[in-house]
Every structure is written in C-alpha cells, then in structure tokens.
Amino acid sequence: MINNAAPRCDVLVISPHTDDAEIGLGGTMALLASQGRSVWCLDLTRGELGTNDTGDERWSEAQAASRILGLAGRVQLALPDGFISAVNRGQAEAIVWVLRSLAPRWVFTAPDAVRHPDHVAAPLLTAKACFLARLSALSVQRPSLRLWPEGTEMPEPTARWEIEALFGVCAEQEPANLYFDVSDHWEKKMAALNCFASQFQAGGRRQSTMINNADFLERIEGRARTWGHRAGCRFAEGLHTGAVPVPPVAQADQILDPIVLEAGDDPGGVVHGESPKKAEFFTATGRAATFRDW
C-alpha cells in the first residue's frame, strides 16, 4: 500500500447505530485503548427510528460509553436510519471523507451482519468506501456530523487513504479468523452497554423490544464465553476477514511494532509489522489466531 501520510488512528470501528460498536466490540475497543492504541468509532446514523429514544438521548449515552472504553474519539454521521445502502454514492462518499480524515490502520465493522437491514448493508457499504478512499480522483465533501469529545476538530482529509485490513464481527455460528481476548475488559464492556439505558433497560414508558429483554445481554455474554472457549480464554470477541495482515515469510522473525497473534491450535502464530512496505496479507485458510497484545 502507498499512503502519502502517516496513520492518524489505529482502529476505526464503523457501525450503523450508536450502541452497535459496544455490542459487537466493546471489549476489543477497551483492550486496544488500554494498550495505548488510538481507537475511534464511526456511527453511520443517528438512530432516528429507534423505539425508545431520541437521537440526542442516545448520543449523550454514547459519549458516556466512549469515556468508559477509553476511545480517542467518536463521529456520528446523519445517514438515514433503516436505509443504509451499499449502492448509495452519497453514503459511500460520507464514509470516504471520514476514512481520509482519520486515516485508520485497521477498520472493523460491528455488529454481526444479521437481522436488521442496516446491519447487513453496513459492512458492504464500508468495504466499498474503503476501496473508494484509495482513489485520489474521487473528490468528496465533508458530510454532516457530530463529534466527541466536544471541541475536537477532524483532521484535514488526505487525497487518498488505504487501510491495512478490514474485519467484521462474526455471527454466532460463523467461524472466526481472529479472536480478541477481552477477559480483562469484560466489565468495561458491560459498563459501556449499561450507559445505553434507552436501549437495554425496560420499564416505565419504554416499549418492550428484543434488546431491552434481559435475555439479550445474557446472549451477548454467552457468545463471548463460546468464543473465549475456542480462543483459550474466558471471554473473547470474534472477527472474520478474507485476509490477515502479516509480514513476508522471509521476514517473519522481524517484529517491528509487534501485534502478537498467538494461533489457537496452530503452533505457527502470525505477526504484523508497523511498516506498510513490509506488510502483506496472509489469506485466511480457516485457522484462527488469538490477539493478546499489540
């Protein structure tokens, strides 16, 4: 990959609704932030079709959750809730602008792409935007957005940006290529989710929904325990990708700014170097790695 600027953040988590990132990757975000990595969230919509909240209420809850997880920042666009589309040029260009501004190394999509049409469409839209962000001939305009922390300014976008890797949260029965051991950060994830009272707490005037039923958070925990069992830890979050970034085989013993990925059942683990010139993609063949340190 050839970028004319240095990365400005390590990970950008892109999700359709404010709370989806915490559901899918709250532990992972807390883990990476605790290791000094710059982690940002991009919420594509303001959740205006939500059953029990206003968009402003959920944005306030997201700010509290972001502080708990140690995020470097959070951006919220104003794409239409319920109508995320991978073939909408304007929606793709809005994400391209953010990618070029934040210049992330890795992009994650959350939550898993099931049930809600926005959850299904968002990973496809993100993949398209990641490709388009590389095309310097494509000029895009700053979209309407909200930003946390208050007073933060978005950096001037680069002419192009190419990410190192794109991952998505696994569905419950989907095999993972990469597990994040979030055992030490599970309480932070749950504390962040509890910030979203409008989404996960029933009672009062709130209507009953699938996610404010107590079974929903129990299912989230059960899934993390299942992934943890596969990864050899208490709690894990699983991601899939078509490729895992590693250095060339001839340089596999040269760990530059190491990400240690200890392969679960495979004795050969994989590592990734800081320098884009020394990084290449290892096509996943079904074996999974467990992330413990970056």
NUMARDO-288298 format. One record per residue (C-alpha): x, z, y; residue number from 0; residue in one letter. Coordinates in nm, 2 decimals. Layout:
% NUMARDO-288298
r X X&Z Z&Y Y&resi NUM&resn A
...
//
This chain:
% NUMARDO-288298
r X 0.00&Z 0.00&Y 0.00&resi 0&resn M
r X 0.12&Z -0.07&Y 0.35&resi 1&resn I
r X -0.01&Z 0.15&Y 0.63&resi 2&resn N
r X 0.13&Z 0.15&Y 0.98&resi 3&resn N
r X 0.06&Z 0.51&Y 1.05&resi 4&resn A
r X 0.11&Z 0.84&Y 0.86&resi 5&resn A
r X -0.19&Z 1.01&Y 0.69&resi 6&resn P
r X -0.39&Z 1.25&Y 0.91&resi 7&resn R
r X -0.56&Z 1.44&Y 0.63&resi 8&resn C
r X -0.50&Z 1.48&Y 0.26&resi 9&resn D
r X -0.86&Z 1.46&Y 0.13&resi 10&resn V
r X -1.18&Z 1.33&Y 0.27&resi 11&resn L
r X -1.50&Z 1.43&Y 0.08&resi 12&resn V
r X -1.78&Z 1.18&Y 0.15&resi 13&resn I
r X -2.14&Z 1.28&Y 0.06&resi 14&resn S
r X -2.49&Z 1.16&Y 0.17&resi 15&resn P
r X -2.63&Z 1.50&Y 0.27&resi 16&resn H
r X -2.49&Z 1.82&Y 0.42&resi 17&resn T
r X -2.45&Z 2.05&Y 0.12&resi 18&resn D
r X -2.38&Z 1.78&Y -0.14&resi 19&resn D
r X -2.00&Z 1.83&Y -0.09&resi 20&resn A
r X -2.03&Z 2.20&Y -0.16&resi 21&resn E
r X -2.25&Z 2.14&Y -0.47&resi 22&resn I
r X -2.01&Z 1.90&Y -0.62&resi 23&resn G
r X -1.67&Z 2.00&Y -0.49&resi 24&resn L
r X -1.69&Z 2.34&Y -0.32&resi 25&resn G
r X -1.43&Z 2.49&Y -0.54&resi 26&resn G
r X -1.19&Z 2.20&Y -0.52&resi 27&resn T
r X -1.21&Z 2.20&Y -0.14&resi 28&resn M
r X -1.14&Z 2.57&Y -0.13&resi 29&resn A
r X -0.85&Z 2.53&Y -0.37&resi 30&resn L
r X -0.68&Z 2.25&Y -0.18&resi 31&resn L
r X -0.73&Z 2.42&Y 0.16&resi 32&resn A
r X -0.58&Z 2.74&Y 0.02&resi 33&resn S
r X -0.27&Z 2.53&Y -0.06&resi 34&resn Q
r X -0.23&Z 2.42&Y 0.29&resi 35&resn G
r X -0.39&Z 2.08&Y 0.25&resi 36&resn R
r X -0.60&Z 1.92&Y 0.52&resi 37&resn S
r X -0.95&Z 1.87&Y 0.38&resi 38&resn V
r X -1.23&Z 1.71&Y 0.57&resi 39&resn W
r X -1.60&Z 1.64&Y 0.49&resi 40&resn C
r X -1.80&Z 1.34&Y 0.60&resi 41&resn L
r X -2.18&Z 1.38&Y 0.57&resi 42&resn D
r X -2.34&Z 1.04&Y 0.60&resi 43&resn L
r X -2.69&Z 1.16&Y 0.71&resi 44&resn T
r X -2.85&Z 1.45&Y 0.90&resi 45&resn R
r X -3.09&Z 1.52&Y 0.62&resi 46&resn G
r X -3.40&Z 1.45&Y 0.83&resi 47&resn E
r X -3.61&Z 1.40&Y 0.52&resi 48&resn L
r X -3.53&Z 1.75&Y 0.39&resi 49&resn G
r X -3.83&Z 1.95&Y 0.27&resi 50&resn T
r X -3.74&Z 2.29&Y 0.42&resi 51&resn N
r X -3.51&Z 2.25&Y 0.71&resi 52&resn D
r X -3.44&Z 2.07&Y 1.04&resi 53&resn T
r X -3.13&Z 1.87&Y 1.07&resi 54&resn G
r X -2.99&Z 2.11&Y 1.32&resi 55&resn D
r X -3.05&Z 2.41&Y 1.09&resi 56&resn E
r X -2.86&Z 2.25&Y 0.81&resi 57&resn R
r X -2.58&Z 2.15&Y 1.04&resi 58&resn W
r X -2.54&Z 2.51&Y 1.15&resi 59&resn S
r X -2.54&Z 2.62&Y 0.78&resi 60&resn E
r X -2.27&Z 2.36&Y 0.71&resi 61&resn A
r X -2.05&Z 2.50&Y 0.98&resi 62&resn Q
r X -2.06&Z 2.84&Y 0.82&resi 63&resn A
r X -1.98&Z 2.69&Y 0.48&resi 64&resn A
r X -1.69&Z 2.49&Y 0.62&resi 65&resn S
r X -1.53&Z 2.81&Y 0.76&resi 66&resn R
r X -1.56&Z 2.98&Y 0.43&resi 67&resn I
r X -1.40&Z 2.69&Y 0.24&resi 68&resn L
r X -1.12&Z 2.66&Y 0.50&resi 69&resn G
r X -1.20&Z 2.30&Y 0.59&resi 70&resn L
r X -0.99&Z 2.13&Y 0.86&resi 71&resn A
r X -1.30&Z 1.96&Y 1.00&resi 72&resn G
r X -1.63&Z 1.81&Y 0.93&resi 73&resn R
r X -1.80&Z 1.49&Y 1.05&resi 74&resn V
r X -2.17&Z 1.42&Y 1.03&resi 75&resn Q
r X -2.30&Z 1.07&Y 1.09&resi 76&resn L
r X -2.66&Z 0.97&Y 1.15&resi 77&resn A
r X -2.72&Z 0.72&Y 0.88&resi 78&resn L
r X -3.09&Z 0.71&Y 0.76&resi 79&resn P
r X -3.17&Z 0.98&Y 0.51&resi 80&resn D
r X -3.32&Z 0.83&Y 0.20&resi 81&resn G
r X -3.20&Z 0.48&Y 0.28&resi 82&resn F
r X -2.82&Z 0.48&Y 0.22&resi 83&resn I
r X -2.74&Z 0.13&Y 0.11&resi 84&resn S
r X -2.42&Z -0.03&Y -0.02&resi 85&resn A
r X -2.52&Z -0.36&Y 0.12&resi 86&resn V
r X -2.58&Z -0.25&Y 0.48&resi 87&resn N
r X -2.30&Z -0.37&Y 0.70&resi 88&resn R
r X -2.36&Z -0.12&Y 0.98&resi 89&resn G
r X -2.34&Z 0.18&Y 0.73&resi 90&resn Q
r X -2.02&Z 0.05&Y 0.58&resi 91&resn A
r X -1.87&Z 0.00&Y 0.93&resi 92&resn E
r X -1.95&Z 0.35&Y 1.03&resi 93&resn A
r X -1.75&Z 0.49&Y 0.73&resi 94&resn I
r X -1.47&Z 0.24&Y 0.80&resi 95&resn V
r X -1.44&Z 0.39&Y 1.15&resi 96&resn W
r X -1.41&Z 0.74&Y 1.02&resi 97&resn V
r X -1.16&Z 0.63&Y 0.75&resi 98&resn L
r X -0.93&Z 0.47&Y 1.01&resi 99&resn R
r X -0.96&Z 0.77&Y 1.24&resi 100&resn S
r X -0.89&Z 1.04&Y 0.98&resi 101&resn L
r X -0.65&Z 0.83&Y 0.77&resi 102&resn A
r X -0.70&Z 1.03&Y 0.44&resi 103&resn P
r X -0.47&Z 1.00&Y 0.14&resi 104&resn R
r X -0.75&Z 1.06&Y -0.12&resi 105&resn W
r X -1.12&Z 1.01&Y -0.09&resi 106&resn V
r X -1.37&Z 1.20&Y -0.31&resi 107&resn F
r X -1.75&Z 1.13&Y -0.33&resi 108&resn T
r X -2.00&Z 1.40&Y -0.41&resi 109&resn A
r X -2.23&Z 1.50&Y -0.57&resi 110&resn P
r X -2.27&Z 1.31&Y -0.90&resi 111&resn D
r X -2.44&Z 0.98&Y -0.87&resi 112&resn A
r X -2.77&Z 1.06&Y -1.03&resi 113&resn V
r X -3.14&Z 1.11&Y -0.95&resi 114&resn R
r X -3.15&Z 1.08&Y -0.57&resi 115&resn H
r X -3.11&Z 0.72&Y -0.45&resi 116&resn P
r X -2.87&Z 0.82&Y -0.18&resi 117&resn D
r X -2.65&Z 1.00&Y -0.44&resi 118&resn H
r X -2.64&Z 0.67&Y -0.64&resi 119&resn V
r X -2.58&Z 0.45&Y -0.34&resi 120&resn A
r X -2.32&Z 0.66&Y -0.15&resi 121&resn A
r X -2.03&Z 0.61&Y -0.40&resi 122&resn P
r X -2.09&Z 0.23&Y -0.39&resi 123&resn L
r X -2.10&Z 0.23&Y -0.01&resi 124&resn L
r X -1.79&Z 0.44&Y 0.01&resi 125&resn T
r X -1.60&Z 0.21&Y -0.23&resi 126&resn A
r X -1.69&Z -0.09&Y -0.01&resi 127&resn K
r X -1.59&Z 0.10&Y 0.31&resi 128&resn A
r X -1.25&Z 0.19&Y 0.16&resi 129&resn C
r X -1.18&Z -0.17&Y 0.08&resi 130&resn F
r X -1.30&Z -0.29&Y 0.42&resi 131&resn L
r X -1.09&Z -0.03&Y 0.61&resi 132&resn A
r X -0.78&Z -0.22&Y 0.49&resi 133&resn R
r X -0.89&Z -0.54&Y 0.67&resi 134&resn L
r X -0.74&Z -0.55&Y 1.01&resi 135&resn S
r X -0.95&Z -0.85&Y 1.10&resi 136&resn A
r X -1.26&Z -0.63&Y 1.08&resi 137&resn L
r X -1.33&Z -0.46&Y 1.41&resi 138&resn S
r X -1.57&Z -0.16&Y 1.41&resi 139&resn V
r X -1.73&Z 0.05&Y 1.68&resi 140&resn Q
r X -1.74&Z 0.43&Y 1.69&resi 141&resn R
r X -2.06&Z 0.55&Y 1.53&resi 142&resn P
r X -2.29&Z 0.83&Y 1.64&resi 143&resn S
r X -2.16&Z 1.15&Y 1.50&resi 144&resn L
r X -2.14&Z 1.53&Y 1.52&resi 145&resn R
r X -1.81&Z 1.71&Y 1.48&resi 146&resn L
r X -1.70&Z 2.05&Y 1.37&resi 147&resn W
r X -1.51&Z 2.26&Y 1.49&resi 148&resn P
r X -1.67&Z 2.22&Y 1.84&resi 149&resn E
r X -1.42&Z 2.07&Y 2.09&resi 150&resn G
r X -1.24&Z 1.88&Y 1.82&resi 151&resn T
r X -1.16&Z 1.52&Y 1.91&resi 152&resn E
r X -1.15&Z 1.24&Y 1.65&resi 153&resn M
r X -0.81&Z 1.06&Y 1.65&resi 154&resn P
r X -0.79&Z 0.70&Y 1.77&resi 155&resn E
r X -0.86&Z 0.48&Y 1.47&resi 156&resn P
r X -0.57&Z 0.28&Y 1.33&resi 157&resn T
r X -0.61&Z -0.10&Y 1.30&resi 158&resn A
r X -0.63&Z -0.06&Y 0.92&resi 159&resn R
r X -0.61&Z 0.21&Y 0.66&resi 160&resn W
r X -0.56&Z 0.20&Y 0.29&resi 161&resn E
r X -0.62&Z 0.51&Y 0.08&resi 162&resn I
r X -0.42&Z 0.61&Y -0.22&resi 163&resn E
r X -0.70&Z 0.69&Y -0.46&resi 164&resn A
r X -1.08&Z 0.71&Y -0.48&resi 165&resn L
r X -1.26&Z 0.97&Y -0.71&resi 166&resn F
r X -1.62&Z 1.06&Y -0.77&resi 167&resn G
r X -1.78&Z 1.37&Y -0.91&resi 168&resn V
r X -1.88&Z 1.34&Y -1.28&resi 169&resn C
r X -2.23&Z 1.36&Y -1.40&resi 170&resn A
r X -2.29&Z 1.63&Y -1.66&resi 171&resn E
r X -2.22&Z 1.42&Y -1.97&resi 172&resn Q
r X -1.97&Z 1.19&Y -1.82&resi 173&resn E
r X -1.60&Z 1.22&Y -1.93&resi 174&resn P
r X -1.37&Z 1.32&Y -1.65&resi 175&resn A
r X -1.03&Z 1.17&Y -1.57&resi 176&resn N
r X -0.93&Z 1.47&Y -1.36&resi 177&resn L
r X -1.03&Z 1.84&Y -1.36&resi 178&resn Y
r X -0.96&Z 2.08&Y -1.08&resi 179&resn F
r X -0.91&Z 2.43&Y -1.19&resi 180&resn D
r X -1.13&Z 2.62&Y -0.94&resi 181&resn V
r X -1.14&Z 2.96&Y -1.13&resi 182&resn S
r X -0.97&Z 3.15&Y -0.84&resi 183&resn D
r X -1.20&Z 2.99&Y -0.58&resi 184&resn H
r X -1.54&Z 3.01&Y -0.75&resi 185&resn W
r X -1.66&Z 3.29&Y -0.54&resi 186&resn E
r X -1.58&Z 3.10&Y -0.23&resi 187&resn K
r X -1.78&Z 2.80&Y -0.36&resi 188&resn K
r X -2.08&Z 3.03&Y -0.42&resi 189&resn M
r X -2.05&Z 3.19&Y -0.08&resi 190&resn A
r X -2.05&Z 2.85&Y 0.08&resi 191&resn A
r X -2.36&Z 2.74&Y -0.11&resi 192&resn L
r X -2.53&Z 3.07&Y -0.01&resi 193&resn N
r X -2.48&Z 2.96&Y 0.36&resi 194&resn C
r X -2.75&Z 2.69&Y 0.29&resi 195&resn F
r X -3.04&Z 2.93&Y 0.29&resi 196&resn A
r X -3.28&Z 2.64&Y 0.39&resi 197&resn S
r X -3.18&Z 2.46&Y 0.07&resi 198&resn Q
r X -3.13&Z 2.72&Y -0.20&resi 199&resn F
r X -3.34&Z 3.02&Y -0.11&resi 200&resn Q
r X -3.71&Z 3.02&Y -0.19&resi 201&resn A
r X -3.99&Z 3.23&Y -0.05&resi 202&resn G
r X -4.16&Z 3.27&Y 0.29&resi 203&resn G
r X -4.29&Z 2.94&Y 0.42&resi 204&resn R
r X -4.05&Z 2.73&Y 0.22&resi 205&resn R
r X -4.19&Z 2.49&Y -0.03&resi 206&resn Q
r X -4.06&Z 2.50&Y -0.38&resi 207&resn S
r X -3.80&Z 2.24&Y -0.47&resi 208&resn T
r X -3.57&Z 2.16&Y -0.75&resi 209&resn M
r X -3.27&Z 2.31&Y -0.57&resi 210&resn I
r X -3.43&Z 2.63&Y -0.45&resi 211&resn N
r X -3.52&Z 2.72&Y -0.80&resi 212&resn N
r X -3.27&Z 2.98&Y -0.94&resi 213&resn A
r X -3.21&Z 2.76&Y -1.24&resi 214&resn D
r X -3.03&Z 2.51&Y -1.02&resi 215&resn F
r X -2.74&Z 2.72&Y -0.92&resi 216&resn L
r X -2.72&Z 2.85&Y -1.28&resi 217&resn E
r X -2.69&Z 2.49&Y -1.39&resi 218&resn R
r X -2.41&Z 2.43&Y -1.14&resi 219&resn I
r X -2.22&Z 2.73&Y -1.29&resi 220&resn E
r X -2.29&Z 2.62&Y -1.64&resi 221&resn G
r X -2.15&Z 2.28&Y -1.57&resi 222&resn R
r X -1.83&Z 2.43&Y -1.42&resi 223&resn A
r X -1.79&Z 2.65&Y -1.72&resi 224&resn R
r X -1.82&Z 2.35&Y -1.95&resi 225&resn T
r X -1.56&Z 2.16&Y -1.76&resi 226&resn W
r X -1.35&Z 2.47&Y -1.75&resi 227&resn G
r X -1.36&Z 2.49&Y -2.13&resi 228&resn H
r X -1.24&Z 2.13&Y -2.15&resi 229&resn R
r X -0.97&Z 2.19&Y -1.89&resi 230&resn A
r X -0.85&Z 2.51&Y -2.04&resi 231&resn G
r X -0.96&Z 2.74&Y -1.76&resi 232&resn C
r X -1.27&Z 2.95&Y -1.66&resi 233&resn R
r X -1.42&Z 2.72&Y -1.40&resi 234&resn F
r X -1.34&Z 2.35&Y -1.33&resi 235&resn A
r X -1.48&Z 2.06&Y -1.13&resi 236&resn E
r X -1.45&Z 1.72&Y -1.29&resi 237&resn G
r X -1.39&Z 1.38&Y -1.13&resi 238&resn L
r X -1.38&Z 1.02&Y -1.26&resi 239&resn H
r X -1.18&Z 0.72&Y -1.13&resi 240&resn T
r X -1.06&Z 0.39&Y -1.25&resi 241&resn G
r X -0.70&Z 0.48&Y -1.17&resi 242&resn A
r X -0.49&Z 0.80&Y -1.13&resi 243&resn V
r X -0.20&Z 0.78&Y -0.87&resi 244&resn P
r X 0.14&Z 0.84&Y -1.03&resi 245&resn V
r X 0.50&Z 0.73&Y -0.96&resi 246&resn P
r X 0.65&Z 0.44&Y -1.16&resi 247&resn P
r X 0.75&Z 0.53&Y -1.51&resi 248&resn V
r X 1.12&Z 0.49&Y -1.43&resi 249&resn A
r X 1.09&Z 0.75&Y -1.16&resi 250&resn Q
r X 0.86&Z 0.99&Y -1.34&resi 251&resn A
r X 1.12&Z 1.27&Y -1.32&resi 252&resn D
r X 1.14&Z 1.23&Y -0.94&resi 253&resn Q
r X 0.87&Z 1.46&Y -0.80&resi 254&resn I
r X 0.86&Z 1.41&Y -0.42&resi 255&resn L
r X 0.59&Z 1.63&Y -0.28&resi 256&resn D
r X 0.45&Z 1.72&Y -0.62&resi 257&resn P
r X 0.10&Z 1.72&Y -0.74&resi 258&resn I
r X 0.12&Z 1.88&Y -1.08&resi 259&resn V
r X -0.14&Z 1.74&Y -1.31&resi 260&resn L
r X -0.10&Z 1.91&Y -1.65&resi 261&resn E
r X -0.26&Z 1.69&Y -1.91&resi 262&resn A
r X -0.51&Z 1.88&Y -2.13&resi 263&resn G
r X -0.45&Z 1.76&Y -2.48&resi 264&resn D
r X -0.18&Z 1.51&Y -2.40&resi 265&resn D
r X 0.18&Z 1.65&Y -2.37&resi 266&resn P
r X 0.29&Z 1.39&Y -2.12&resi 267&resn G
r X 0.13&Z 1.51&Y -1.79&resi 268&resn G
r X 0.14&Z 1.29&Y -1.48&resi 269&resn V
r X 0.27&Z 1.35&Y -1.13&resi 270&resn V
r X 0.24&Z 1.18&Y -0.79&resi 271&resn H
r X 0.49&Z 1.13&Y -0.52&resi 272&resn G
r X 0.44&Z 1.15&Y -0.14&resi 273&resn E
r X 0.59&Z 0.82&Y -0.06&resi 274&resn S
r X 0.34&Z 0.53&Y -0.08&resi 275&resn P
r X 0.63&Z 0.30&Y -0.17&resi 276&resn K
r X 0.70&Z 0.49&Y -0.48&resi 277&resn K
r X 0.33&Z 0.54&Y -0.58&resi 278&resn A
r X 0.15&Z 0.31&Y -0.81&resi 279&resn E
r X -0.18&Z 0.35&Y -1.01&resi 280&resn F
r X -0.19&Z 0.46&Y -1.37&resi 281&resn F
r X -0.51&Z 0.30&Y -1.52&resi 282&resn T
r X -0.71&Z 0.58&Y -1.68&resi 283&resn A
r X -0.75&Z 0.54&Y -2.06&resi 284&resn T
r X -0.98&Z 0.83&Y -2.13&resi 285&resn G
r X -0.72&Z 1.12&Y -2.12&resi 286&resn R
r X -0.79&Z 1.38&Y -1.86&resi 287&resn A
r X -0.55&Z 1.58&Y -1.65&resi 288&resn A
r X -0.59&Z 1.93&Y -1.51&resi 289&resn T
r X -0.50&Z 1.98&Y -1.14&resi 290&resn F
r X -0.33&Z 2.32&Y -1.07&resi 291&resn R
r X -0.11&Z 2.27&Y -0.77&resi 292&resn D
r X -0.03&Z 2.01&Y -0.50&resi 293&resn W
//
